[in-house]
Amino acid sequence: MKEILIETEYIRMDQLLKYANIVGSGGEAKILIKEGLVKVNGEVVTQRGKKIKNKDIIEIEDIKLKVLNKK
């Protein structure tokens, strides 16, 4: 599981996918999310603007990310 450090309280789902280099653009993030390929804490999420917070776990196929707040 890859840990992603953020300096803010939360990061939006589409921004996280770009920040973690899972996708190259917001358009690619939108497609992955809309197609139901992204899970947050085990549940499929279809909202691009979903707020991802400290200790949330994101899954995209065989990729797992854990978001950690630096504060």
PDB file of N, CA, C and O in Angstrom:
ATOM      1  N   MET A   1       0.848  -1.179   0.000  1.00  0.00           N
ATOM      2  CA  MET A   1       0.000   0.000   0.000  1.00  0.00           C
ATOM      3  C   MET A   1       0.889   1.237   0.000  1.00  0.00           C
ATOM      4  O   MET A   1       1.802   1.362   0.816  1.00  0.00           O
ATOM      5  N   LYS A   2       0.612   2.135  -0.917  1.00  0.00           N
ATOM      6  CA  LYS A   2       1.384   3.367  -1.037  1.00  0.00           C
ATOM      7  C   LYS A   2       0.747   4.454  -0.171  1.00  0.00           C
ATOM      8  O   LYS A   2      -0.466   4.656  -0.211  1.00  0.00           O
ATOM      9  N   GLU A   3       1.565   5.144   0.604  1.00  0.00           N
ATOM     10  CA  GLU A   3       1.060   6.240   1.433  1.00  0.00           C
ATOM     11  C   GLU A   3       1.215   7.562   0.693  1.00  0.00           C
ATOM     12  O   GLU A   3       2.265   7.862   0.125  1.00  0.00           O
ATOM     13  N   ILE A   4       0.137   8.344   0.717  1.00  0.00           N
ATOM     14  CA  ILE A   4       0.132   9.654   0.080  1.00  0.00           C
ATOM     15  C   ILE A   4       0.000  10.705   1.173  1.00  0.00           C
ATOM     16  O   ILE A   4      -0.985  10.715   1.911  1.00  0.00           O
ATOM     17  N   LEU A   5       0.986  11.587   1.279  1.00  0.00           N
ATOM     18  CA  LEU A   5       0.960  12.625   2.301  1.00  0.00           C
ATOM     19  C   LEU A   5       0.319  13.897   1.752  1.00  0.00           C
ATOM     20  O   LEU A   5       0.677  14.366   0.672  1.00  0.00           O
ATOM     21  N   ILE A   6      -0.627  14.447   2.500  1.00  0.00           N
ATOM     22  CA  ILE A   6      -1.242  15.719   2.122  1.00  0.00           C
ATOM     23  C   ILE A   6      -1.034  16.712   3.259  1.00  0.00           C
ATOM     24  O   ILE A   6      -0.877  16.319   4.415  1.00  0.00           O
ATOM     25  N   GLU A   7      -1.034  18.001   2.925  1.00  0.00           N
ATOM     26  CA  GLU A   7      -0.804  19.032   3.925  1.00  0.00           C
ATOM     27  C   GLU A   7      -2.088  19.754   4.314  1.00  0.00           C
ATOM     28  O   GLU A   7      -2.075  20.621   5.187  1.00  0.00           O
ATOM     29  N   THR A   8      -3.187  19.402   3.674  1.00  0.00           N
ATOM     30  CA  THR A   8      -4.469  20.045   3.955  1.00  0.00           C
ATOM     31  C   THR A   8      -5.382  19.060   4.683  1.00  0.00           C
ATOM     32  O   THR A   8      -5.041  17.887   4.830  1.00  0.00           O
ATOM     33  N   GLU A   9      -6.524  19.532   5.133  1.00  0.00           N
ATOM     34  CA  GLU A   9      -7.470  18.678   5.856  1.00  0.00           C
ATOM     35  C   GLU A   9      -7.996  17.548   4.971  1.00  0.00           C
ATOM     36  O   GLU A   9      -8.216  16.429   5.436  1.00  0.00           O
ATOM     37  N   TYR A  10      -8.193  17.862   3.687  1.00  0.00           N
ATOM     38  CA  TYR A  10      -8.698  16.870   2.739  1.00  0.00           C
ATOM     39  C   TYR A  10      -8.193  17.188   1.338  1.00  0.00           C
ATOM     40  O   TYR A  10      -7.646  18.261   1.085  1.00  0.00           O
ATOM     41  N   ILE A  11      -8.390  16.229   0.432  1.00  0.00           N
ATOM     42  CA  ILE A  11      -8.091  16.427  -0.985  1.00  0.00           C
ATOM     43  C   ILE A  11      -9.249  15.815  -1.757  1.00  0.00           C
ATOM     44  O   ILE A  11      -9.775  14.772  -1.368  1.00  0.00           O
ATOM     45  N   ARG A  12      -9.649  16.460  -2.852  1.00  0.00           N
ATOM     46  CA  ARG A  12     -10.742  15.911  -3.661  1.00  0.00           C
ATOM     47  C   ARG A  12     -10.257  14.668  -4.397  1.00  0.00           C
ATOM     48  O   ARG A  12      -9.083  14.551  -4.749  1.00  0.00           O
ATOM     49  N   MET A  13     -11.182  13.752  -4.619  1.00  0.00           N
ATOM     50  CA  MET A  13     -10.861  12.474  -5.257  1.00  0.00           C
ATOM     51  C   MET A  13     -10.108  12.659  -6.571  1.00  0.00           C
ATOM     52  O   MET A  13      -9.065  12.038  -6.775  1.00  0.00           O
ATOM     53  N   ASP A  14     -10.623  13.505  -7.466  1.00  0.00           N
ATOM     54  CA  ASP A  14      -9.960  13.663  -8.766  1.00  0.00           C
ATOM     55  C   ASP A  14      -8.565  14.252  -8.608  1.00  0.00           C
ATOM     56  O   ASP A  14      -7.651  13.874  -9.341  1.00  0.00           O
ATOM     57  N   GLN A  15      -8.387  15.173  -7.663  1.00  0.00           N
ATOM     58  CA  GLN A  15      -7.071  15.762  -7.415  1.00  0.00           C
ATOM     59  C   GLN A  15      -6.100  14.720  -6.865  1.00  0.00           C
ATOM     60  O   GLN A  15      -4.922  14.710  -7.221  1.00  0.00           O
ATOM     61  N   LEU A  16      -6.600  13.850  -5.999  1.00  0.00           N
ATOM     62  CA  LEU A  16      -5.758  12.807  -5.425  1.00  0.00           C
ATOM     63  C   LEU A  16      -5.234  11.864  -6.503  1.00  0.00           C
ATOM     64  O   LEU A  16      -4.056  11.505  -6.498  1.00  0.00           O
ATOM     65  N   LEU A  17      -6.096  11.468  -7.416  1.00  0.00           N
ATOM     66  CA  LEU A  17      -5.669  10.540  -8.475  1.00  0.00           C
ATOM     67  C   LEU A  17      -4.570  11.153  -9.341  1.00  0.00           C
ATOM     68  O   LEU A  17      -3.660  10.449  -9.779  1.00  0.00           O
ATOM     69  N   LYS A  18      -4.650  12.454  -9.587  1.00  0.00           N
ATOM     70  CA  LYS A  18      -3.596  13.144 -10.340  1.00  0.00           C
ATOM     71  C   LYS A  18      -2.336  13.283  -9.487  1.00  0.00           C
ATOM     72  O   LYS A  18      -1.231  13.023  -9.964  1.00  0.00           O
ATOM     73  N   TYR A  19      -2.500  13.691  -8.228  1.00  0.00           N
ATOM     74  CA  TYR A  19      -1.382  13.904  -7.304  1.00  0.00           C
ATOM     75  C   TYR A  19      -0.578  12.610  -7.095  1.00  0.00           C
ATOM     76  O   TYR A  19       0.648  12.648  -6.984  1.00  0.00           O
ATOM     77  N   ALA A  20      -1.265  11.486  -7.044  1.00  0.00           N
ATOM     78  CA  ALA A  20      -0.619  10.190  -6.823  1.00  0.00           C
ATOM     79  C   ALA A  20      -0.114   9.560  -8.127  1.00  0.00           C
ATOM     80  O   ALA A  20       0.384   8.434  -8.118  1.00  0.00           O
ATOM     81  N   ASN A  21      -0.240  10.274  -9.232  1.00  0.00           N
ATOM     82  CA  ASN A  21       0.195   9.797 -10.556  1.00  0.00           C
ATOM     83  C   ASN A  21      -0.518   8.530 -11.016  1.00  0.00           C
ATOM     84  O   ASN A  21       0.059   7.705 -11.725  1.00  0.00           O
ATOM     85  N   ILE A  22      -1.778   8.384 -10.607  1.00  0.00           N
ATOM     86  CA  ILE A  22      -2.598   7.265 -11.079  1.00  0.00           C
ATOM     87  C   ILE A  22      -3.129   7.598 -12.466  1.00  0.00           C
ATOM     88  O   ILE A  22      -3.237   6.723 -13.324  1.00  0.00           O
ATOM     89  N   VAL A  23      -3.459   8.864 -12.679  1.00  0.00           N
ATOM     90  CA  VAL A  23      -3.938   9.345 -13.982  1.00  0.00           C
ATOM     91  C   VAL A  23      -3.106  10.550 -14.397  1.00  0.00           C
ATOM     92  O   VAL A  23      -2.424  11.164 -13.577  1.00  0.00           O
ATOM     93  N   GLY A  24      -3.172  10.873 -15.675  1.00  0.00           N
ATOM     94  CA  GLY A  24      -2.419  12.007 -16.192  1.00  0.00           C
ATOM     95  C   GLY A  24      -3.222  13.287 -16.281  1.00  0.00           C
ATOM     96  O   GLY A  24      -2.656  14.371 -16.424  1.00  0.00           O
ATOM     97  N   SER A  25      -4.552  13.167 -16.196  1.00  0.00           N
ATOM     98  CA  SER A  25      -5.389  14.361 -16.340  1.00  0.00           C
ATOM     99  C   SER A  25      -6.681  14.212 -15.545  1.00  0.00           C
ATOM    100  O   SER A  25      -7.047  13.123 -15.104  1.00  0.00           O
ATOM    101  N   GLY A  26      -7.345  15.330 -15.381  1.00  0.00           N
ATOM    102  CA  GLY A  26      -8.640  15.319 -14.707  1.00  0.00           C
ATOM    103  C   GLY A  26      -9.668  14.528 -15.497  1.00  0.00           C
ATOM    104  O   GLY A  26     -10.562  13.911 -14.918  1.00  0.00           O
ATOM    105  N   GLY A  27      -9.546  14.545 -16.807  1.00  0.00           N
ATOM    106  CA  GLY A  27     -10.463  13.782 -17.664  1.00  0.00           C
ATOM    107  C   GLY A  27     -10.346  12.287 -17.426  1.00  0.00           C
ATOM    108  O   GLY A  27     -11.350  11.577 -17.371  1.00  0.00           O
ATOM    109  N   GLU A  28      -9.117  11.814 -17.284  1.00  0.00           N
ATOM    110  CA  GLU A  28      -8.906  10.396 -17.002  1.00  0.00           C
ATOM    111  C   GLU A  28      -9.474  10.033 -15.633  1.00  0.00           C
ATOM    112  O   GLU A  28     -10.080   8.975 -15.463  1.00  0.00           O
ATOM    113  N   ALA A  29      -9.272  10.916 -14.664  1.00  0.00           N
ATOM    114  CA  ALA A  29      -9.806  10.684 -13.312  1.00  0.00           C
ATOM    115  C   ALA A  29     -11.324  10.589 -13.362  1.00  0.00           C
ATOM    116  O   ALA A  29     -11.920   9.715 -12.733  1.00  0.00           O
ATOM    117  N   LYS A  30     -11.944  11.492 -14.112  1.00  0.00           N
ATOM    118  CA  LYS A  30     -13.401  11.521 -14.238  1.00  0.00           C
ATOM    119  C   LYS A  30     -13.923  10.185 -14.773  1.00  0.00           C
ATOM    120  O   LYS A  30     -14.916   9.655 -14.273  1.00  0.00           O
ATOM    121  N   ILE A  31     -13.258   9.655 -15.775  1.00  0.00           N
ATOM    122  CA  ILE A  31     -13.690   8.389 -16.382  1.00  0.00           C
ATOM    123  C   ILE A  31     -13.584   7.239 -15.378  1.00  0.00           C
ATOM    124  O   ILE A  31     -14.531   6.470 -15.213  1.00  0.00           O
ATOM    125  N   LEU A  32     -12.438   7.119 -14.712  1.00  0.00           N
ATOM    126  CA  LEU A  32     -12.262   6.048 -13.723  1.00  0.00           C
ATOM    127  C   LEU A  32     -13.337   6.108 -12.644  1.00  0.00           C
ATOM    128  O   LEU A  32     -13.921   5.092 -12.266  1.00  0.00           O
ATOM    129  N   ILE A  33     -13.586   7.324 -12.156  1.00  0.00           N
ATOM    130  CA  ILE A  33     -14.548   7.502 -11.071  1.00  0.00           C
ATOM    131  C   ILE A  33     -15.965   7.201 -11.543  1.00  0.00           C
ATOM    132  O   ILE A  33     -16.705   6.476 -10.878  1.00  0.00           O
ATOM    133  N   LYS A  34     -16.345   7.763 -12.703  1.00  0.00           N
ATOM    134  CA  LYS A  34     -17.705   7.545 -13.225  1.00  0.00           C
ATOM    135  C   LYS A  34     -17.991   6.083 -13.528  1.00  0.00           C
ATOM    136  O   LYS A  34     -19.128   5.631 -13.385  1.00  0.00           O
ATOM    137  N   GLU A  35     -16.972   5.341 -13.945  1.00  0.00           N
ATOM    138  CA  GLU A  35     -17.161   3.929 -14.288  1.00  0.00           C
ATOM    139  C   GLU A  35     -17.184   3.031 -13.046  1.00  0.00           C
ATOM    140  O   GLU A  35     -17.311   1.811 -13.161  1.00  0.00           O
ATOM    141  N   GLY A  36     -17.063   3.636 -11.866  1.00  0.00           N
ATOM    142  CA  GLY A  36     -17.148   2.865 -10.625  1.00  0.00           C
ATOM    143  C   GLY A  36     -15.919   2.032 -10.323  1.00  0.00           C
ATOM    144  O   GLY A  36     -16.012   1.005  -9.651  1.00  0.00           O
ATOM    145  N   LEU A  37     -14.768   2.467 -10.816  1.00  0.00           N
ATOM    146  CA  LEU A  37     -13.539   1.704 -10.625  1.00  0.00           C
ATOM    147  C   LEU A  37     -12.757   2.127  -9.384  1.00  0.00           C
ATOM    148  O   LEU A  37     -11.713   1.551  -9.079  1.00  0.00           O
ATOM    149  N   VAL A  38     -13.261   3.133  -8.671  1.00  0.00           N
ATOM    150  CA  VAL A  38     -12.549   3.656  -7.506  1.00  0.00           C
ATOM    151  C   VAL A  38     -13.346   3.370  -6.236  1.00  0.00           C
ATOM    152  O   VAL A  38     -14.544   3.644  -6.167  1.00  0.00           O
ATOM    153  N   LYS A  39     -12.670   2.818  -5.239  1.00  0.00           N
ATOM    154  CA  LYS A  39     -13.297   2.554  -3.946  1.00  0.00           C
ATOM    155  C   LYS A  39     -12.615   3.397  -2.875  1.00  0.00           C
ATOM    156  O   LYS A  39     -11.400   3.595  -2.894  1.00  0.00           O
ATOM    157  N   VAL A  40     -13.425   3.888  -1.942  1.00  0.00           N
ATOM    158  CA  VAL A  40     -12.915   4.593  -0.771  1.00  0.00           C
ATOM    159  C   VAL A  40     -13.370   3.807   0.448  1.00  0.00           C
ATOM    160  O   VAL A  40     -14.566   3.621   0.672  1.00  0.00           O
ATOM    161  N   ASN A  41     -12.417   3.355   1.222  1.00  0.00           N
ATOM    162  CA  ASN A  41     -12.701   2.541   2.412  1.00  0.00           C
ATOM    163  C   ASN A  41     -13.634   1.365   2.093  1.00  0.00           C
ATOM    164  O   ASN A  41     -14.536   1.040   2.865  1.00  0.00           O
ATOM    165  N   GLY A  42     -13.392   0.735   0.930  1.00  0.00           N
ATOM    166  CA  GLY A  42     -14.134  -0.453   0.551  1.00  0.00           C
ATOM    167  C   GLY A  42     -15.439  -0.224  -0.183  1.00  0.00           C
ATOM    168  O   GLY A  42     -16.087  -1.187  -0.591  1.00  0.00           O
ATOM    169  N   GLU A  43     -15.849   1.038  -0.365  1.00  0.00           N
ATOM    170  CA  GLU A  43     -17.113   1.341  -1.048  1.00  0.00           C
ATOM    171  C   GLU A  43     -16.858   2.088  -2.353  1.00  0.00           C
ATOM    172  O   GLU A  43     -16.039   3.006  -2.398  1.00  0.00           O
ATOM    173  N   VAL A  44     -17.561   1.692  -3.411  1.00  0.00           N
ATOM    174  CA  VAL A  44     -17.436   2.374  -4.696  1.00  0.00           C
ATOM    175  C   VAL A  44     -17.924   3.813  -4.557  1.00  0.00           C
ATOM    176  O   VAL A  44     -18.980   4.081  -3.985  1.00  0.00           O
ATOM    177  N   VAL A  45     -17.120   4.731  -5.098  1.00  0.00           N
ATOM    178  CA  VAL A  45     -17.461   6.159  -5.055  1.00  0.00           C
ATOM    179  C   VAL A  45     -17.495   6.684  -6.483  1.00  0.00           C
ATOM    180  O   VAL A  45     -16.564   6.463  -7.258  1.00  0.00           O
ATOM    181  N   THR A  46     -18.576   7.381  -6.825  1.00  0.00           N
ATOM    182  CA  THR A  46     -18.712   7.941  -8.180  1.00  0.00           C
ATOM    183  C   THR A  46     -18.729   9.461  -8.182  1.00  0.00           C
ATOM    184  O   THR A  46     -19.089  10.072  -9.189  1.00  0.00           O
ATOM    185  N   GLN A  47     -18.349  10.076  -7.080  1.00  0.00           N
ATOM    186  CA  GLN A  47     -18.307  11.545  -6.978  1.00  0.00           C
ATOM    187  C   GLN A  47     -16.872  12.024  -7.175  1.00  0.00           C
ATOM    188  O   GLN A  47     -15.992  11.665  -6.391  1.00  0.00           O
ATOM    189  N   ARG A  48     -16.622  12.826  -8.206  1.00  0.00           N
ATOM    190  CA  ARG A  48     -15.276  13.359  -8.455  1.00  0.00           C
ATOM    191  C   ARG A  48     -14.797  14.225  -7.307  1.00  0.00           C
ATOM    192  O   ARG A  48     -13.617  14.210  -6.957  1.00  0.00           O
ATOM    193  N   GLY A  49     -15.716  14.981  -6.721  1.00  0.00           N
ATOM    194  CA  GLY A  49     -15.355  15.931  -5.677  1.00  0.00           C
ATOM    195  C   GLY A  49     -15.370  15.355  -4.275  1.00  0.00           C
ATOM    196  O   GLY A  49     -15.268  16.103  -3.303  1.00  0.00           O
ATOM    197  N   LYS A  50     -15.494  14.044  -4.150  1.00  0.00           N
ATOM    198  CA  LYS A  50     -15.513  13.395  -2.830  1.00  0.00           C
ATOM    199  C   LYS A  50     -14.285  13.830  -2.029  1.00  0.00           C
ATOM    200  O   LYS A  50     -13.162  13.780  -2.530  1.00  0.00           O
ATOM    201  N   LYS A  51     -14.501  14.252  -0.793  1.00  0.00           N
ATOM    202  CA  LYS A  51     -13.398  14.686   0.062  1.00  0.00           C
ATOM    203  C   LYS A  51     -12.710  13.466   0.667  1.00  0.00           C
ATOM    204  O   LYS A  51     -13.328  12.667   1.369  1.00  0.00           O
ATOM    205  N   ILE A  52     -11.431  13.346   0.380  1.00  0.00           N
ATOM    206  CA  ILE A  52     -10.630  12.250   0.903  1.00  0.00           C
ATOM    207  C   ILE A  52      -9.830  12.813   2.070  1.00  0.00           C
ATOM    208  O   ILE A  52      -9.102  13.795   1.924  1.00  0.00           O
ATOM    209  N   LYS A  53      -9.976  12.178   3.228  1.00  0.00           N
ATOM    210  CA  LYS A  53      -9.368  12.699   4.449  1.00  0.00           C
ATOM    211  C   LYS A  53      -8.332  11.739   5.016  1.00  0.00           C
ATOM    212  O   LYS A  53      -8.110  10.651   4.486  1.00  0.00           O
ATOM    213  N   ASN A  54      -7.709  12.166   6.097  1.00  0.00           N
ATOM    214  CA  ASN A  54      -6.675  11.398   6.774  1.00  0.00           C
ATOM    215  C   ASN A  54      -7.118   9.953   7.042  1.00  0.00           C
ATOM    216  O   ASN A  54      -8.213   9.706   7.547  1.00  0.00           O
ATOM    217  N   LYS A  55      -6.253   9.026   6.696  1.00  0.00           N
ATOM    218  CA  LYS A  55      -6.420   7.583   6.911  1.00  0.00           C
ATOM    219  C   LYS A  55      -7.434   6.913   6.000  1.00  0.00           C
ATOM    220  O   LYS A  55      -7.720   5.729   6.180  1.00  0.00           O
ATOM    221  N   ASP A  56      -7.998   7.640   5.008  1.00  0.00           N
ATOM    222  CA  ASP A  56      -8.871   7.002   4.017  1.00  0.00           C
ATOM    223  C   ASP A  56      -8.017   6.094   3.132  1.00  0.00           C
ATOM    224  O   ASP A  56      -6.864   6.402   2.831  1.00  0.00           O
ATOM    225  N   ILE A  57      -8.603   4.982   2.728  1.00  0.00           N
ATOM    226  CA  ILE A  57      -7.912   4.037   1.845  1.00  0.00           C
ATOM    227  C   ILE A  57      -8.628   4.012   0.497  1.00  0.00           C
ATOM    228  O   ILE A  57      -9.835   3.784   0.424  1.00  0.00           O
ATOM    229  N   ILE A  58      -7.871   4.249  -0.557  1.00  0.00           N
ATOM    230  CA  ILE A  58      -8.388   4.328  -1.917  1.00  0.00           C
ATOM    231  C   ILE A  58      -7.907   3.101  -2.683  1.00  0.00           C
ATOM    232  O   ILE A  58      -6.734   2.733  -2.603  1.00  0.00           O
ATOM    233  N   GLU A  59      -8.815   2.468  -3.425  1.00  0.00           N
ATOM    234  CA  GLU A  59      -8.455   1.308  -4.246  1.00  0.00           C
ATOM    235  C   GLU A  59      -8.882   1.553  -5.681  1.00  0.00           C
ATOM    236  O   GLU A  59     -10.022   1.931  -5.953  1.00  0.00           O
ATOM    237  N   ILE A  60      -7.946   1.331  -6.593  1.00  0.00           N
ATOM    238  CA  ILE A  60      -8.224   1.394  -8.023  1.00  0.00           C
ATOM    239  C   ILE A  60      -7.619   0.130  -8.607  1.00  0.00           C
ATOM    240  O   ILE A  60      -6.401   0.018  -8.748  1.00  0.00           O
ATOM    241  N   GLU A  61      -8.483  -0.825  -8.948  1.00  0.00           N
ATOM    242  CA  GLU A  61      -8.046  -2.144  -9.410  1.00  0.00           C
ATOM    243  C   GLU A  61      -7.068  -2.746  -8.399  1.00  0.00           C
ATOM    244  O   GLU A  61      -7.472  -3.043  -7.275  1.00  0.00           O
ATOM    245  N   ASP A  62      -5.783  -2.936  -8.764  1.00  0.00           N
ATOM    246  CA  ASP A  62      -4.836  -3.553  -7.830  1.00  0.00           C
ATOM    247  C   ASP A  62      -3.963  -2.534  -7.092  1.00  0.00           C
ATOM    248  O   ASP A  62      -2.995  -2.907  -6.429  1.00  0.00           O
ATOM    249  N   ILE A  63      -4.306  -1.255  -7.209  1.00  0.00           N
ATOM    250  CA  ILE A  63      -3.551  -0.188  -6.540  1.00  0.00           C
ATOM    251  C   ILE A  63      -4.269   0.216  -5.261  1.00  0.00           C
ATOM    252  O   ILE A  63      -5.479   0.442  -5.263  1.00  0.00           O
ATOM    253  N   LYS A  64      -3.510   0.307  -4.162  1.00  0.00           N
ATOM    254  CA  LYS A  64      -4.073   0.759  -2.898  1.00  0.00           C
ATOM    255  C   LYS A  64      -3.281   1.954  -2.397  1.00  0.00           C
ATOM    256  O   LYS A  64      -2.051   1.935  -2.365  1.00  0.00           O
ATOM    257  N   LEU A  65      -4.008   2.992  -2.006  1.00  0.00           N
ATOM    258  CA  LEU A  65      -3.387   4.201  -1.476  1.00  0.00           C
ATOM    259  C   LEU A  65      -3.961   4.500  -0.100  1.00  0.00           C
ATOM    260  O   LEU A  65      -5.155   4.317   0.135  1.00  0.00           O
ATOM    261  N   LYS A  66      -3.112   4.957   0.802  1.00  0.00           N
ATOM    262  CA  LYS A  66      -3.588   5.417   2.104  1.00  0.00           C
ATOM    263  C   LYS A  66      -3.192   6.875   2.236  1.00  0.00           C
ATOM    264  O   LYS A  66      -2.020   7.228   2.106  1.00  0.00           O
ATOM    265  N   VAL A  67      -4.188   7.722   2.496  1.00  0.00           N
ATOM    266  CA  VAL A  67      -3.953   9.154   2.608  1.00  0.00           C
ATOM    267  C   VAL A  67      -3.622   9.487   4.059  1.00  0.00           C
ATOM    268  O   VAL A  67      -4.340   9.104   4.982  1.00  0.00           O
ATOM    269  N   LEU A  68      -2.519  10.208   4.238  1.00  0.00           N
ATOM    270  CA  LEU A  68      -2.105  10.633   5.570  1.00  0.00           C
ATOM    271  C   LEU A  68      -1.886  12.137   5.577  1.00  0.00           C
ATOM    272  O   LEU A  68      -1.272  12.697   4.668  1.00  0.00           O
ATOM    273  N   ASN A  69      -2.392  12.771   6.605  1.00  0.00           N
ATOM    274  CA  ASN A  69      -2.239  14.208   6.780  1.00  0.00           C
ATOM    275  C   ASN A  69      -0.952  14.470   7.526  1.00  0.00           C
ATOM    276  O   ASN A  69      -0.705  13.868   8.571  1.00  0.00           O
ATOM    277  N   LYS A  70      -0.122  15.367   6.999  1.00  0.00           N
ATOM    278  CA  LYS A  70       1.166  15.674   7.620  1.00  0.00           C
ATOM    279  C   LYS A  70       1.015  16.359   8.976  1.00  0.00           C
ATOM    280  O   LYS A  70       1.936  16.327   9.792  1.00  0.00           O
ATOM    281  N   LYS A  71      -0.113  16.962   9.215  1.00  0.00           N
ATOM    282  CA  LYS A  71      -0.290  17.744  10.465  1.00  0.00           C
ATOM    283  C   LYS A  71      -0.450  16.871  11.664  1.00  0.00           C
ATOM    284  O   LYS A  71      -0.607  17.374  12.777  1.00  0.00           O
TER     285      LYS A  71
END
